């Protein structure tokens, strides 16, 4: 409040009384000294040195004083404000210095610590073994083909000669994604890599020599020997004059390239809707080469002393499949095979449990990194 115009004694203006100015100054200095952090100091600065602080408000009262009283009051209030301002600056510098020193300690990097404490990742052995299997066929002149994992039922079943009521269609426990509607094929998670055969025939000019490594799905429970997600390596050849002998030759070349020279293969009759005739493929055990058969004193864990290991299925492509893909069956014939990647990893590297392959423990993958 300003004093009345006819009574200009600054002492009567409470805010400008020397004791009151000293009190405001001391209160400000005490608060500044007590500020323990830069944030606290900011609050204190706004309260005691800001536009709405008691000293700033007192300063405004000076204007209402008579000229004679202005100098004295101005000196007093100005001095107090300067003191407060300097105290804020000094406290600010001290707190910043403290903070910098603390950051230096807290964020210090010890350059003498070992740098590789975080374990390195590793490529999954299923990936590396599938690549190695693929490479052997690429070396024989095959190209790599791909298809979608969510596949039209037509590609997964119909085009491969699985008729709607075919028992094999229910034998394969399928994840259905979308039911057929309005004449459109339904969608499934592909139960094998064989639909890539049909896609390759539709997409490419003949002759076709392709391999298709990929992920496949069936509604199996995860246990030591089953997984709902697994991998296959599909192979397809369609050309003029192709016979079963070429198939046997290609499979044997693969087995010898992957597991060692001189290894033999054998075909056992089997059935698949999309090949006729069809066969299961066995390879000679690459560990004992048959020497463990009938010798219980020297058992072989890799082939269970049977001398042979099953590696997949194959056959001559059923002409119905070629026809579905628009291939002239009078001129062209072909064969196809499917190899299990998990199975190959299991017997090739002694993995006993499928669950190890899917649980994602990097220690499992790391163990194979230098081996494959
Ligand atoms: Zn063996």
Boltz pocket constraint, residues with backbone or C-beta under 6 A from the ligand:
constraints:
  - pocket:
      binder: B
      contacts: [[A, 285], [A, 286], [A, 287], [A, 288], [A, 289], [A, 290], [A, 292], [A, 300], [A, 301], [A, 302], [A, 303], [A, 304], [A, 305], [A, 306], [A, 307]]
      max_distance: 6.0
